[in-house]
């Protein structure tokens, strides 16, 4: 991750939680303590933050409340289990045919699909502006974006209105990631995300969930959909077999790729 990106993420984290310890920032940004302390010193020197014992706090919040979403930043998630996510994304694209119309929800796992979509010729609706940019610059796929507000931290476009471009689109498959999937169902982190994603789900025949092994068996407080709405789960070989068997018992197609170190 570039220094500028990491420092912007530090500001985003502090803007949401007011205070963060050095250890918390290290964990969230997958960076060393020396790197985080160097970033904090630089941000403090230009009066972006206030350093305090053990961490830092924001000077003042400039983020409009309506523009906040719960959940991890895209740039942070993108670095976690990246090689395994890449193999999951490859398996997802292998499910697609040229000429097909599909929907790809924003997220770090689904973003990895871009590499394998480069040689395809498909119609793709996505609310991920980073995925859309990647496909527009490097492929001949037809790309459609929904209308709505841009959420920079998650790199997605969301609309709370029912009447937007998604209502005129139909896809054979919808691909999405999730912070957790268990016997309860597919979880999400924010009500606005659920609202936007459920609109996309209505426009697709099948739902394919991309979830590395760290997401399998994880429950949360917000439910996107029940397992009965899921057609396929793509995960890796480190996933708990008990949960994968329970998915299969409910008629879900489970694809397992080799986990990468």
C-alpha positions in Angstrom: 0.0 0.0 0.0 1.3 3.5 -0.9 2.2 5.8 1.9 -0.4 8.4 0.8 -3.1 5.7 0.7 -2.2 4.4 4.2 -2.2 7.9 5.7 -5.6 8.6 4.2 -6.9 5.4 5.7 -5.5 6.5 9.1 -7.5 9.7 8.8 -10.6 7.8 7.8 -10.3 5.4 10.8 -9.7 8.3 13.2 -12.7 10.2 11.7 -14.9 7.3 12.5 -13.6 6.3 15.9 -12.0 9.6 17.1 -9.1 7.7 18.7 -7.1 4.7 17.6 -4.1 3.1 19.2 -0.9 2.3 17.3 -1.6 -1.4 17.7 -5.1 -1.1 16.3 -3.8 0.8 13.3 -1.1 -1.8 12.7 -3.7 -4.6 12.7 -6.2 -2.8 10.5 -3.6 -1.6 8.0 -1.3 -4.6 8.1 1.7 -2.4 8.7 4.6 -2.4 11.2 4.6 -0.3 14.3 7.6 1.7 12.9 5.6 2.5 9.7 2.5 3.6 11.6 4.5 5.8 14.0 6.2 7.4 11.1 2.8 8.1 9.4 1.4 9.5 12.7 4.4 11.8 13.0 4.0 13.1 9.5 0.2 13.6 9.9 0.8 15.4 13.2 3.4 17.6 11.6 0.9 18.9 9.1 -1.8 19.2 11.8 -4.1 16.5 10.4 -4.1 14.6 13.7 -3.1 15.0 17.4 -0.7 12.4 18.7 -1.4 11.2 22.2 0.1 8.5 24.4 -0.2 5.1 22.6 -2.0 6.4 19.5 -3.6 9.4 17.9 -6.9 11.2 17.7 -8.6 13.3 15.1 -8.5 17.1 15.4 -12.0 17.5 14.2 -14.4 15.4 12.1 -15.1 16.7 8.6 -17.0 13.7 7.4 -20.7 14.2 6.8 -22.5 11.6 8.9 -24.7 10.4 5.9 -21.6 9.5 4.0 -20.3 6.9 6.5 -20.8 3.2 6.1 -19.9 0.5 8.6 -17.3 -1.9 7.4 -13.6 -2.1 6.5 -12.0 0.1 4.0 -11.5 -1.4 0.5 -7.7 -0.7 0.4 -7.3 -2.6 3.8 -9.5 -5.5 2.8 -7.7 -5.8 -0.6 -4.4 -6.7 1.2 -5.9 -9.5 3.3 -5.5 -13.0 2.0 -4.9 -11.4 -1.4 -3.5 -14.6 -3.1 -6.4 -16.7 -1.9 -9.0 -14.1 -3.0 -7.4 -14.1 -6.4 -7.9 -17.8 -6.8 -11.5 -17.5 -5.6 -12.0 -14.7 -8.2 -10.6 -16.8 -10.9 -13.0 -19.6 -10.1 -15.9 -17.1 -10.2 -15.0 -15.9 -13.7 -14.7 -19.5 -14.9 -18.4 -19.7 -14.2 -19.1 -17.0 -16.8 -19.4 -17.2 -20.6 -18.7 -14.5 -23.2 -21.9 -12.6 -24.1 -23.3 -13.1 -20.7 -24.8 -10.3 -18.6 -23.7 -10.4 -14.9 -23.8 -8.2 -11.8 -20.7 -7.7 -9.6 -21.1 -6.2 -6.2 -18.3 -4.0 -4.8 -15.7 -5.6 -2.5 -12.1 -6.7 -2.4 -12.8 -10.3 -3.4 -15.0 -9.3 -6.4 -12.5 -6.7 -7.4 -10.0 -9.5 -8.0 -12.3 -10.7 -10.8 -11.1 -7.9 -13.0 -7.8 -9.7 -13.9 -9.6 -12.6 -15.3 -12.4 -10.6 -17.1 -9.8 -8.8 -19.2 -10.1 -11.2 -22.1 -13.9 -11.6 -21.9 -16.6 -9.9 -23.8 -19.5 -9.5 -21.4 -22.1 -7.0 -20.1 -21.3 -6.1 -16.5 -23.3 -4.0 -14.0 -21.2 -3.1 -11.0 -21.4 -0.6 -8.1 -17.6 -0.8 -7.7 -16.1 2.3 -9.3 -12.6 0.8 -9.0 -13.6 -2.4 -10.7 -15.4 -0.4 -13.4 -12.3 1.7 -14.0 -10.1 -1.3 -14.3 -12.4 -3.0 -16.8 -12.9 0.2 -18.9 -9.1 0.7 -19.1 -8.1 -2.9 -19.8 -11.0 -4.8 -21.4 -13.7 -4.7 -24.0 -16.5 -5.6 -21.6 -19.6 -3.4 -21.6 -19.7 -1.7 -18.1 -22.7 -0.2 -16.5 -22.7 1.8 -13.2 -25.7 2.6 -11.1 -26.5 6.1 -10.0 -25.9 7.2 -6.4 -23.5 8.5 -3.9 -19.8 7.7 -4.0 -18.4 6.1 -0.8 -14.7 6.6 -1.1 -13.7 4.3 1.8 -15.4 1.3 0.4 -14.9 2.3 -3.3 -18.5 1.8 -4.1 -21.5 3.7 -5.5 -24.8 3.3 -3.5 -28.3 4.7 -4.0 -31.1 4.6 -1.4 -33.6 5.3 -4.2 -35.6 2.4 -5.7 -35.8 4.2 -9.1 -32.3 4.0 -10.6 -30.5 2.3 -13.5 -30.4 -1.1 -11.8 -34.2 -1.6 -12.4 -33.6 -1.9 -16.1 -30.8 -4.4 -16.0 -31.0 -8.2 -15.9 -28.1 -10.5 -15.1 -27.8 -14.3 -15.1 -25.6 -14.2 -12.1 -24.7 -11.8 -9.2 -21.3 -12.1 -7.6 -20.8 -10.7 -4.1 -18.5 -10.9 -1.1 -19.6 -11.0 2.5 -18.1 -10.3 6.0 -19.5 -13.7 7.0 -21.7 -16.6 5.9 -23.0 -19.3 8.2 -26.2 -21.4 8.7 -27.9 -18.1 9.6 -27.2 -16.7 6.1 -25.1 -14.1 4.3 -24.1 -11.2 6.6 -23.5 -7.6 5.9 -22.2 -4.6 7.9 -24.5 -1.7 7.1 -28.2 -1.3 6.4 -27.6 0.9 3.4 -25.4 -1.8 1.9 -28.1 -4.3 2.4 -30.7 -2.1 0.7 -28.5 -1.5 -2.3 -27.4 -5.1 -2.6 -31.0 -6.4 -2.4 -31.9 -4.2 -5.3 -29.1 -5.8 -7.3 -30.1 -9.3 -6.2 -33.6 -8.8 -7.6 -32.0 -8.3 -11.1 -30.1 -11.6 -11.1 -31.1 -15.2 -11.6 -28.4 -16.7 -9.4 -26.4 -15.5 -6.4 -22.7 -16.5 -6.1 -20.9 -15.6 -2.8 -17.2 -15.2 -2.8 -16.0 -15.9 0.8 -12.5 -16.9 1.8 -12.2 -19.3 4.8 -11.9 -16.5 7.3 -15.6 -15.6 6.5 -17.0 -19.1 6.7 -19.1 -19.7 9.8 -19.0 -16.0 10.8 -22.2 -14.5 12.1 -23.1 -10.9 12.5 -26.0 -8.6 13.5 -27.2 -7.7 10.0 -28.5 -10.3 7.6 -28.4 -9.7 3.8 -30.2 -12.9 2.8 -30.9 -16.5 3.9 -28.9 -19.4 2.6 -32.0 -20.4 0.6 -31.2 -17.5 -1.8 -27.6 -18.6 -2.4 -26.8 -20.8 -5.4 -23.0 -21.1 -5.1 -20.3 -20.4 -2.5 -16.7 -20.2 -3.6 -14.2 -20.5 -0.8 -10.7 -22.0 -0.1 -9.4 -25.2 1.4 -8.9 -23.8 4.9 -12.7 -23.4 5.4 -14.3 -25.5 8.1 -15.7 -28.6 6.4 -18.6 -28.7 8.8 -20.0 -25.5 7.5 -19.3 -26.4 3.9 -21.2 -29.7 4.4 -24.1 -27.8 5.9 -24.2 -25.5 2.8 -24.3 -28.6 0.5 -27.1 -30.1 2.6 -29.2 -27.0 1.7 -28.5 -27.6 -2.0 -25.8 -24.9 -2.4 -23.0 -25.6 -4.9 -19.7 -25.3 -3.0 -16.5 -24.6 -5.0 -13.2 -25.0 -3.0 -10.0 -23.6 -4.3 -6.5 -24.2 -2.9 -5.6 -21.8 -0.1 -2.5 -19.6 -0.8 0.0 -18.5 1.7 
